Amino acid sequence: MMDVRQARAENLAKLLRRHPSLRVFADRTELAPAHVSQMKNGVRRMGDEVARRIEAQLRLPHGWMDHPHGDGEDTPVSAATAPSLDQLLSRTSPRAQEALELIAHAAEEGRLSEADIALIHQLAARLASTTGKYERLRRTVRDDDPTAE
């Protein structure tokens, strides 16, 4: 039988594989990237508080981190329902695809600074809160730019 420490380590590895980068996982779980890296590499053990934080931030059931899960079993809701980056990109214009791919590539390589992430977050929040507000601007851009959607 697997102990809690080993189950948490395996579940962390599984969750990290479901995220584009360690930094993205750290941001989503509100943990320091160095802390996540230390847990991933076995330098630091995952305590109860961190396990519960990961579960809460990723909307996993309480105690999920403490028990082993097979590859196809107990897939977290957020991982099961979230579209992949490829699926999202397939629904956007070529210009938007290029911009998003550049951001994803920089994130994957760990080249996004905290200032970059803050700027991207501000832009994403603005876009999410402006439903329809910029539709006239979007139509103007499309009319003026043949490469736009």
C-alpha positions as CSV (number, residue, x, y, z in Angstrom):
1,M,0.0,0.0,0.0
2,M,1.3,3.5,-0.9
3,D,1.8,6.0,1.8
4,V,0.5,9.6,1.7
5,R,3.9,11.1,0.9
6,Q,4.4,8.8,-2.1
7,A,0.8,9.4,-3.3
8,R,1.3,13.2,-3.1
9,A,4.5,13.0,-5.0
10,E,3.0,10.9,-7.8
11,N,-0.1,13.1,-7.9
12,L,2.0,16.2,-8.1
13,A,3.9,14.7,-11.1
14,K,0.6,13.8,-12.8
15,L,-0.8,17.3,-12.3
16,L,2.4,18.9,-13.5
17,R,2.2,16.9,-16.7
18,R,-1.3,18.4,-17.3
19,H,0.0,22.0,-17.2
20,P,2.1,23.7,-19.9
21,S,4.9,24.5,-17.4
22,L,5.9,24.3,-13.8
23,R,5.4,28.1,-13.6
24,V,1.9,27.9,-14.9
25,F,1.1,25.2,-12.3
26,A,2.7,27.3,-9.5
27,D,0.7,30.4,-10.6
28,R,-2.6,28.4,-10.7
29,T,-2.0,27.0,-7.2
30,E,-0.5,30.2,-5.8
31,L,2.7,28.5,-4.8
32,A,6.2,29.7,-5.4
33,P,7.8,28.1,-8.5
34,A,10.9,27.2,-6.4
35,H,8.7,25.5,-3.8
36,V,6.9,23.4,-6.6
37,S,10.3,22.5,-8.1
38,Q,11.7,21.4,-4.7
39,M,8.6,19.2,-4.2
40,K,8.9,17.8,-7.7
41,N,12.5,16.9,-7.2
42,G,12.0,15.4,-3.8
43,V,14.0,18.1,-2.0
44,R,10.9,19.1,0.0
45,R,7.9,17.1,1.1
46,M,4.4,18.3,0.5
47,G,2.6,19.0,3.7
48,D,-1.1,19.0,4.5
49,E,-1.5,22.7,4.0
50,V,0.1,22.7,0.5
51,A,-1.9,19.5,-0.5
52,R,-5.2,21.2,0.4
53,R,-4.2,24.4,-1.3
54,I,-3.5,22.5,-4.6
55,E,-6.8,20.7,-4.3
56,A,-8.7,24.0,-3.6
57,Q,-7.0,25.9,-6.4
58,L,-7.5,23.2,-9.0
59,R,-11.0,22.3,-7.8
60,L,-10.1,18.8,-6.8
61,P,-12.0,16.9,-4.1
62,H,-10.6,17.3,-0.5
63,G,-8.0,14.6,0.0
64,W,-7.4,13.9,-3.7
65,M,-3.7,14.5,-3.3
66,D,-3.5,11.8,-0.5
67,H,-4.6,8.8,-2.6
68,P,-3.1,7.1,-5.6
69,H,-4.9,7.5,-8.9
70,G,-4.5,5.5,-12.1
71,D,-3.7,7.2,-15.3
72,G,-7.4,7.3,-16.5
73,E,-9.0,7.4,-13.1
74,D,-10.2,10.4,-11.1
75,T,-9.3,12.9,-13.7
76,P,-9.6,16.4,-12.2
77,V,-12.6,18.3,-13.4
78,S,-10.5,21.2,-14.5
79,A,-8.2,19.0,-16.5
80,A,-11.1,17.0,-18.1
81,T,-13.1,20.0,-19.1
82,A,-10.5,22.6,-20.0
83,P,-9.8,22.7,-23.8
84,S,-6.2,22.2,-24.8
85,L,-4.2,25.0,-26.2
86,D,-4.3,23.4,-29.6
87,Q,-8.2,23.4,-29.4
88,L,-8.2,27.0,-28.4
89,L,-5.8,28.0,-31.1
90,S,-7.8,26.2,-33.8
91,R,-10.7,28.6,-33.1
92,T,-8.7,31.9,-33.5
93,S,-7.4,33.9,-36.4
94,P,-3.9,33.2,-37.7
95,R,-2.7,36.5,-36.2
96,A,-4.1,35.6,-32.7
97,Q,-2.6,32.1,-33.1
98,E,0.8,33.5,-33.7
99,A,0.6,35.8,-30.6
100,L,-0.7,33.0,-28.3
101,E,2.0,30.6,-29.6
102,L,4.7,33.1,-28.9
103,I,3.4,33.6,-25.3
104,A,3.0,29.8,-24.8
105,H,6.6,29.2,-26.1
106,A,8.0,31.9,-23.8
107,A,6.1,30.5,-20.8
108,E,7.2,26.9,-21.6
109,E,10.9,28.1,-21.6
110,G,10.4,30.0,-18.4
111,R,11.1,33.3,-20.1
112,L,8.1,35.2,-18.8
113,S,9.0,37.7,-16.0
114,E,6.6,38.6,-13.3
115,A,6.0,41.9,-15.2
116,D,5.2,40.0,-18.3
117,I,2.8,37.8,-16.5
118,A,1.1,40.8,-14.8
119,L,0.7,42.4,-18.2
120,I,-0.8,39.3,-19.8
121,H,-3.1,38.9,-16.8
122,Q,-4.3,42.5,-17.1
123,L,-5.0,42.0,-20.8
124,A,-6.8,38.8,-20.2
125,A,-8.9,40.3,-17.4
126,R,-9.8,43.3,-19.6
127,L,-10.8,41.0,-22.5
128,A,-12.8,38.8,-20.2
129,S,-14.7,41.8,-18.8
130,T,-15.5,43.6,-22.0
131,T,-18.0,41.3,-23.6
132,G,-19.1,43.1,-26.7
133,K,-17.6,46.4,-25.7
134,Y,-15.0,46.3,-28.4
135,E,-17.0,44.7,-31.1
136,R,-17.1,47.9,-33.2
137,L,-13.3,48.2,-32.8
138,R,-12.9,44.5,-33.9
139,R,-15.0,45.1,-37.0
140,T,-12.9,48.1,-37.9
141,V,-9.7,46.1,-37.5
142,R,-11.0,43.3,-39.6
143,D,-12.1,45.7,-42.3
144,D,-8.7,47.4,-42.3
145,D,-6.5,44.3,-42.0
146,P,-6.9,41.4,-44.4
147,T,-4.9,39.1,-42.0
148,A,-7.3,39.8,-39.1
149,E,-10.1,37.3,-38.4
